[in-house]
Amino acid sequence: MSRPLPGLGAFRTFEAAARHRSFTRAADELGVTPAAVSHLVRELESQLQVKLFQRTSRVVRLTDAGEILGMAVAEALEGLGRAVARVRDADGQPRLNVTATPSIAIKWLVPRLNRFLERRPGVDVRIDMSRQVVDFARAEMDIGVRFGTGDYPGLRTDRLFTETVAPVCSPKLMKGPRPLRHPRDLRHHTLIHVDWQALGETWPTWEMWMQSAGVTGVDATRGIHFGQGVMAIQAAIDGQGVALGDASLSAADLEAGRLVRPFELTLKTPPQFAYWIVTPPRTAERPLVQAFREWLLAEAAAMQNPASERRRKGSRSPR
């Protein structure tokens, strides 16, 4: 007669401790205390009657038995995760859980989502908007879109696009007593700024744009300042001034006529920063996740190639 196996919770706790080589980091991942992790590991050792960790005052190390069990449990949990995903997909309602920062979700992803759903009717897409980087090991997320340098250890990363910025404003600013016809006309309008810095890099500013446009005699520091691009875009839509708008965040509003580009001069953003598709290994090869990743990349390529974008819209998929 076979011995009963310890519970799944004990194996999950052991796997996290084995992967991190730390009870403290495992506790952070699982949302429990280090003492709770230590207690469950000791219970597991007692049930199996084998020592899994060598404990010292500073670190914990896996024993030979711990190494063997650690690899087996990691493989088993990954397989269980894939099986659960297949069961969900086989339940008649395929589900895709997507995480994205609020700005790119609201201004870029959601306005395009119907085009993916036309290709995949019946798919249940759930969008989680969070400014925090989601821990895929704890959250039930299948794929994400993040802005950063692409340094996401343990995750598959695909560069979605690198951002550019250009002036955008409400169409009504193109008319009236002081219409925008030449960059020097900006002196008569409120400038909308996005104040952003990271890793010693600065997002393109109005000072940079004015210099590139050869404009002098305009105070490029005055106006309204925001910490997020999506807020600057909304202020421009509301007619409060002219913003240096991110291409991705302003694309849907330009297409809908809520915004116009008074001048074509475009600035590139810091090259090491981009939008990335991030996928955990447990979901990266799922057909639905692969299809969504390929669709995201196609949408990004079309956005950066206006002629391709017009052709694509003229030949929507019949599915």
Backbone hydrogen bonds, N-H to C=O, Kabsch-Sander energy under -0.5 kcal/mol:
donor,donor_aa,acceptor,acceptor_aa,energy
11,F,7,G,-1.5
12,R,8,L,-2.7
13,T,9,G,-2.2
14,F,10,A,-2.5
15,E,11,F,-2.6
16,A,12,R,-2.1
17,A,13,T,-2.3
18,A,14,F,-2.8
19,R,15,E,-2.5
20,H,16,A,-2.3
21,R,17,A,-1.6
22,S,17,A,-0.9
26,A,22,S,-1.5
27,A,23,F,-2.1
28,D,24,T,-2.0
29,E,25,R,-2.0
30,L,26,A,-2.2
31,G,27,A,-1.5
32,V,27,A,-2.0
37,V,33,T,-1.8
38,S,34,P,-2.7
39,H,35,A,-2.4
40,L,36,A,-2.3
41,V,37,V,-2.5
42,R,38,S,-2.4
43,E,39,H,-2.2
44,L,40,L,-2.3
45,E,41,V,-2.6
46,S,42,R,-2.4
47,Q,43,E,-2.5
48,L,44,L,-2.5
49,Q,45,E,-1.6
50,V,45,E,-1.5
54,Q,61,R,-3.9
55,R,53,F,-0.6
56,T,59,V,-2.1
60,V,21,R,-0.8
61,R,54,Q,-2.4
63,T,52,L,-2.2
67,E,63,T,-2.5
68,I,64,D,-2.0
69,L,65,A,-2.5
70,G,66,G,-2.8
71,M,67,E,-2.0
72,A,68,I,-1.7
73,V,69,L,-2.9
74,A,70,G,-2.2
75,E,71,M,-2.1
76,A,72,A,-2.3
77,L,73,V,-2.9
78,E,74,A,-2.1
79,G,75,E,-2.3
80,L,76,A,-2.4
81,G,77,L,-2.3
82,R,78,E,-2.1
83,A,79,G,-2.2
84,V,80,L,-2.5
85,A,81,G,-2.0
86,R,82,R,-2.2
87,V,83,A,-2.5
88,R,84,V,-2.3
89,D,85,A,-2.2
90,A,86,R,-2.1
91,D,88,R,-1.1
92,G,89,D,-0.7
93,Q,88,R,-0.7
96,L,124,D,-2.8
98,V,96,L,-0.6
98,V,126,R,-3.2
99,T,143,I,-2.1
100,A,128,D,-2.3
101,T,145,V,-1.0
105,A,101,T,-2.2
106,I,102,P,-2.8
107,K,103,S,-2.4
108,W,104,I,-1.5
109,L,104,I,-2.9
110,V,105,A,-3.0
112,R,108,W,-0.6
112,R,109,L,-1.1
113,L,109,L,-0.9
113,L,110,V,-0.9
115,R,112,R,-2.0
116,F,112,R,-0.7
116,F,113,L,-0.7
117,L,113,L,-2.2
118,E,114,N,-1.7
119,R,115,R,-0.9
119,R,116,F,-0.5
120,R,116,F,-2.0
123,V,120,R,-1.7
124,D,94,P,-3.8
125,V,123,V,-0.9
126,R,96,L,-2.9
126,R,124,D,-0.5
127,I,125,V,-0.5
128,D,98,V,-3.5
128,D,126,R,-0.5
129,M,127,I,-0.6
130,S,100,A,-1.8
130,S,128,D,-0.6
134,V,132,Q,-0.5
136,F,134,V,-1.0
138,R,135,D,-1.6
139,A,135,D,-2.7
141,M,139,A,-1.6
142,D,97,N,-2.5
143,I,97,N,-1.5
144,G,278,V,-2.5
145,V,99,T,-2.1
146,R,276,W,-2.5
148,G,274,A,-2.5
152,Y,150,G,-1.5
155,L,152,Y,-1.9
156,R,279,T,-3.1
158,D,277,I,-2.1
160,L,275,Y,-3.0
161,F,275,Y,-1.1
165,V,267,L,-2.5
166,A,245,G,-1.6
168,V,243,A,-2.5
169,C,260,V,-2.0
170,S,236,A,-0.6
173,L,170,S,-1.8
174,M,171,P,-1.8
175,K,172,K,-1.0
180,L,173,L,-1.0
181,R,179,P,-1.0
185,D,182,H,-2.8
186,L,183,P,-1.8
187,R,184,R,-1.5
188,H,185,D,-1.9
189,H,186,L,-1.8
192,I,242,V,-3.1
193,H,191,L,-0.5
193,H,224,I,-3.6
195,D,193,H,-0.5
195,D,226,F,-3.2
196,W,194,V,-0.8
198,A,201,E,-2.1
201,E,198,A,-2.6
203,W,196,W,-2.1
209,W,205,T,-2.1
210,M,206,W,-3.0
211,Q,207,E,-2.0
212,S,208,M,-2.2
213,A,209,W,-2.2
214,G,210,M,-0.6
214,G,211,Q,-0.8
215,V,210,M,-2.7
220,A,218,V,-1.1
222,R,219,D,-0.7
224,I,191,L,-2.0
226,F,193,H,-2.0
231,M,228,Q,-0.6
232,A,228,Q,-1.4
233,I,229,G,-2.3
234,Q,230,V,-1.9
235,A,231,M,-2.0
236,A,232,A,-1.9
237,I,233,I,-2.3
238,D,234,Q,-2.1
239,G,236,A,-1.6
240,Q,235,A,-2.4
242,V,190,T,-2.7
243,A,168,V,-2.5
244,L,192,I,-1.0
245,G,166,A,-2.5
245,G,243,A,-1.2
247,A,164,T,-2.7
250,S,246,D,-1.8
251,A,247,A,-1.0
252,A,107,K,-0.6
254,L,250,S,-2.3
255,E,251,A,-2.3
256,A,252,A,-1.9
257,G,253,D,-0.6
257,G,254,L,-0.7
258,R,253,D,-1.8
259,L,253,D,-1.7
260,V,169,C,-2.3
267,L,165,V,-2.7
269,T,163,E,-1.5
273,F,270,P,-1.9
274,A,148,G,-2.5
275,Y,161,F,-2.8
276,W,146,R,-3.5
277,I,158,D,-3.2
278,V,144,G,-2.6
278,V,276,W,-0.6
279,T,156,R,-2.3
283,T,280,P,-1.6
284,A,280,P,-1.5
286,R,283,T,-1.8
290,Q,286,R,-2.9
291,A,287,P,-2.4
292,F,288,L,-2.0
293,R,289,V,-2.5
294,E,290,Q,-2.6
295,W,291,A,-2.0
296,L,292,F,-2.5
297,L,293,R,-2.3
298,A,294,E,-2.0
299,E,295,W,-2.5
300,A,296,L,-2.3
301,A,297,L,-2.2
302,A,298,A,-2.2
303,M,299,E,-2.2
304,Q,300,A,-1.7
305,N,302,A,-0.9
308,S,305,N,-0.6
309,E,302,A,-0.6
309,E,305,N,-2.1
310,R,306,P,-2.2
311,R,307,A,-2.0
312,R,308,S,-2.5
313,K,309,E,-2.1
314,G,310,R,-1.3
315,S,311,R,-0.5
315,S,312,R,-1.1
316,R,313,K,-0.5
